[in-house]
Amino acid sequence: MEADLSGFNIDAPRWDQSTFLGRVKHFFNITDPRTIFVSEQELDWAKEEVEKSRRGLVPPGTQVERLLYAKKLYDSAFHPDTGEKMNLIGRMSFQVPGGMVITGFMMQFYRTMPAVIFWQWVNQSFNALVNYTNRNAASPTSVRQMALSYFTATTTAVATAVSMNMWTKRAPPLVGRWVPFAAVAAANCVNIPMMRQQELIQGICVKDKDQNELGCSRRAAAVGITQVVISRITMAAPGMILLPVVMERLERLHLMKKVRVLHAPLQVLLCGCFLLFMVPVACGLFPQECKLPVSYLEPDLQDTIKAKSGEQVLFAYFNKGL
């Protein structure tokens, strides 16, 4: 489809980001697992196309579909703050293939202590990389902070899983299957705030609707990080809560008792089915660009904004990260 692209804004969302359904459609688009197989050359082409479109240098006759595809690849692989290419494992488009394997094995091998410790460590290593990759890049994170966050989250996850395994030894088997989710939820409440502690200490950069910087707000950082924690727990919850119930019933079947070797691959596959839908749903729970009333920000920041802009600026905006 050829069209007049003189007024085309490649950064304008294709779907209404003020609605939950619009955000889900947006994240279905950019978390598409197929994008992880796109070559580096094609990703670089996508970035070049997006940058040319932003500068108004789109050649005549360019198809809209071509630009939209370039933007999809760009959003899936490049950081929204810095424009730098993100590492493959840390991208949200890798959440389905990476998460399904790790989650599937966490829920399959939950009975023995070495397996619990190993898979919780693998999961927190994966989460730490994802959290760092999708942070708000306006707030730099030191190597020391990353190491402390990683150690704390891993310790929390392992301690939660080990202690709950011990407490649930006499409980019904299904209760034991839910231990990995409890560990994951507890670790998320530690890992994400620790990884992004610099934002909580120094504040996150907030802007007006025209993208003019207003200052840094710790309250805005707390709101954004809380929303990310809720999203991550929501992302894992359906699969890690419902799948144990499904597997508990399936494993009673005569066929499943005969082919125990298929239990782990089946759990991995079913985890992938849950994550395929839950990644965009969880990412879409809250707008990526948060909007807060200026009256909610710190008093000193409110005074600074009023001194610069009077009463004209009513809302502050910031990228909460993923």
Disulfide bonds with the S-S distance in Angstrom:
none
